Amino acid sequence: MKFFIDTANLAQIKEANDLGILDGVTTNPSLMAKEGINGADNILKHYEAICEIVDGDVSAEVLSTDFASIIEEGKKLAAIHPNIVVKVPMIKDGVKAIKWFTDNGIKTNCTLVFSAGQAILAAKAGASYVSPFIGRIDDSSWDGVELIAQISQIYSLQGFKTEILAASIRNALHIVKCAEVGADVCTCPLDSILGLLKHPLTDIGLAKFLEDAKKL
Ligand SMILES: O=P(O)(O)OC[C@H]1O[C@](O)(CO)[C@@H](O)[C@@H]1O
């Protein structure tokens, strides 16, 4: 399973990249706004800066919602760097645009996916990645990990090549559960990645070893 970091914060991207386990980055308009990035030029420059840090796929989201504008915007984003993946919402014009990008050799990430039916459409359009939002599904009292399992089963039965990118990850347990049910990628906040490190017995064991090491 690949690990992407879900942020537009350059310091956090560097920190995760320095761990040596990072395969890519996802962002969205909310994450860009959180970093105070605004204006088309600044947004493009920020994606460029991210691509300079990480050698892996970087999802850059379109802000348009009609076919012609999605294509125009997506082409500009894809021209920033070969690792850019154009992130397109799961709407009618979005599906049409994903098919166009696929036919024209541009990688895509179909975002805002909340059902298996939507995931089937994304795969039929040839999306490189599909992003089910598992945390937001949990928030609405459904089971986000269950959706990943369902999509994983459908994709392998049907031979779809689209990679399942589990998004809206809220904690380390989400990552483990997604790995268990066949997610190809988890995109996570830095805290959730670092959360995987934690176990009280590791801390207790290390303290004891260090104490005993003083006797050596
Ligand atoms: O529910 P949250 O934590 O806002 O996450 C939304 C998700 O949407 C995405 O845009 C999908 O890739 C990610 O950036 C993020 O994981």
The ligand as an SDF file (V2000), in Angstrom:
LIG
                    3D

 16 16  0  0  0  0  0  0  0  0999 V2000
  -12.8280   14.8220    5.4990 O   0  0  0  0  0  0  0  0  0  0  0  0
  -11.5350   15.5360    5.3650 P   0  0  0  0  0  0  0  0  0  0  0  0
  -10.6080   15.2340    6.5050 O   0  0  0  0  0  0  0  0  0  0  0  0
  -11.7260   16.9910    5.1130 O   0  0  0  0  0  0  0  0  0  0  0  0
  -10.7740   14.9270    4.1040 O   0  0  0  0  0  0  0  0  0  0  0  0
  -11.1940   15.1660    2.8060 C   0  0  0  0  0  0  0  0  0  0  0  0
  -10.3670   14.3970    1.8170 C   0  0  0  0  0  0  0  0  0  0  0  0
  -10.5740   14.8460    0.5430 O   0  0  0  0  0  0  0  0  0  0  0  0
   -9.4320   14.8010   -0.2570 C   0  0  0  0  0  0  0  0  0  0  0  0
   -9.4730   16.0020   -0.9630 O   0  0  0  0  0  0  0  0  0  0  0  0
   -9.4670   13.6170   -1.1910 C   0  0  0  0  0  0  0  0  0  0  0  0
   -8.2330   13.3760   -1.8320 O   0  0  0  0  0  0  0  0  0  0  0  0
   -8.2730   14.6580    0.6370 C   0  0  0  0  0  0  0  0  0  0  0  0
   -7.4290   15.7280    0.4620 O   0  0  0  0  0  0  0  0  0  0  0  0
   -8.9090   14.5050    2.0170 C   0  0  0  0  0  0  0  0  0  0  0  0
   -8.4670   13.2740    2.5440 O   0  0  0  0  0  0  0  0  0  0  0  0
  1  2  2  0
  2  3  1  0
  2  4  1  0
  2  5  1  0
  5  6  1  0
  6  7  1  0
  7  8  1  0
  7 15  1  0
  8  9  1  0
  9 10  1  0
  9 11  1  0
  9 13  1  0
 11 12  1  0
 13 14  1  0
 13 15  1  0
 15 16  1  0
M  END
$$$$
